[in-house]
Amino acid sequence: MMGARMTDTTNLKLDYVEFYSPELEQTETFFSNAFGWNFVQYGPDYRDIQNAGMGGGIERGPLKAPLIVLRADDLQAALDAVKQAGGTITKEIFEFPGGKRFEFQEPGGTAMAVWSES
């Protein structure tokens, strides 16, 4: 049975995907050679993927499933909607370069995040 739909005020869109790699430099080289992607370095442990058709990044860290990131016009409304729909908040709203975001798991277990510029 489908639950109540989120209001249009959250305006969530697929926006970004983050990959994790214990071998960041090798992963960056692979994506560059195999797919022609370019990168912007944000410190020693993060690369922003450019020219891939959708925003993305690679974070140095233990191997795990990619993080799907949605973009919202109203971050608090999105957080409230995720909670109301049964999502589990794994990181409350926090600031990062470029905006704020929170992370959650949907009931099936997929890790996701929602971000906003403000």
N, C-alpha and C positions, 0 to 999 in steps of 0.2 A: 504494500500500500504506500502510495506517495504521500509525503508530508506536506505541510504548508510551504508555499513558495516564498523565497526571499523577495522582499520588495524591490522595485526597480531603483530605489534610491541608492542602493549599494553599487549598482552598475559594475559588477565584477567581470573581468575579462582575463583570459589566459594571457600572460605577459612575459614570462621569464622561466627558465629552467636552470637549476644549479646542479652541476655534477660534483662529485667528491672523488679525489684521487690521492693516494699516498705518494704517488710519483707525479707531482704536478707538472714538472718540466717535460717529462716524457709524454704525458697526456696532451699538453699544449702542442708539442711538436707533431704528434700523431694527427690531431685535429687540423693543424695547419697544412701538413703534407697531404692528408687524405681528402680533406674537404675545402681547402683554401681559406679557412677562417683566419681572421686576424684577432689580435688580443691587445687589451690595455691592462697594464700591470698595476694593481692596487696593493702595494706592499709585497712581501715575499711569499704570501700564502693565498693570493687571490688573483685570478685573471678574468677580466670581463671579455666575453666573446663578442666579436664584431663580424658583420657580414655573413650571418648564419640564417637569415630569414626571420628570426625571432630572437629576442634578448636572451642572454645566457651567461653563465659564469662557471668557473672551475675553482673549487676551494680545496686547498691541501687538507687532507684528513683521511680517516679510515674509510675504506670503501663501503658505500651504502647506496641505496636506491637514490636516483635523482630527486631533487625537491622541486615540485611544481609550484610556481608562484603566480598568483592572481593579482590584478591591480584593481583598486577600489577608489571611487571618488570620496567615500565617507568611511574611513577605517573603523571608527567606533560602531557604526551601523553594521558593517561587515562582521565585526567581532560578535556583536549581539546576535546576528542572524546565524552565524556558525554555531554558537552555543545553543541557541533555541532549536536548531535542526539536529542537535545531538553530537556535534563535533567536540573533541577533547582538545582544549588549549594546552599546548606544550611549551610555548614561550609567550608570555604576555607582551603587549605592545612595547617595542623598544625602538630607539633611534639608530640609524645607520647612515652612512654617507648617501645622500639623495632623498631621504625621507624617513618614514617609520614603517614598521611591520609587526605582525604577530605570526606565530606558527601554530599549526594544529594538525590533528589526525582526524580524517573522516571516519565514520563508523567501521568501514572495511579495513582500516589500518594505513591507508596511504598518507604519507607525510606531505603537507602542503603549507603554503604561507600566503598571506595577503599583505600588500604594501600600498602605501599612498605617499604622494609627495609632501602632504601637509600633516 
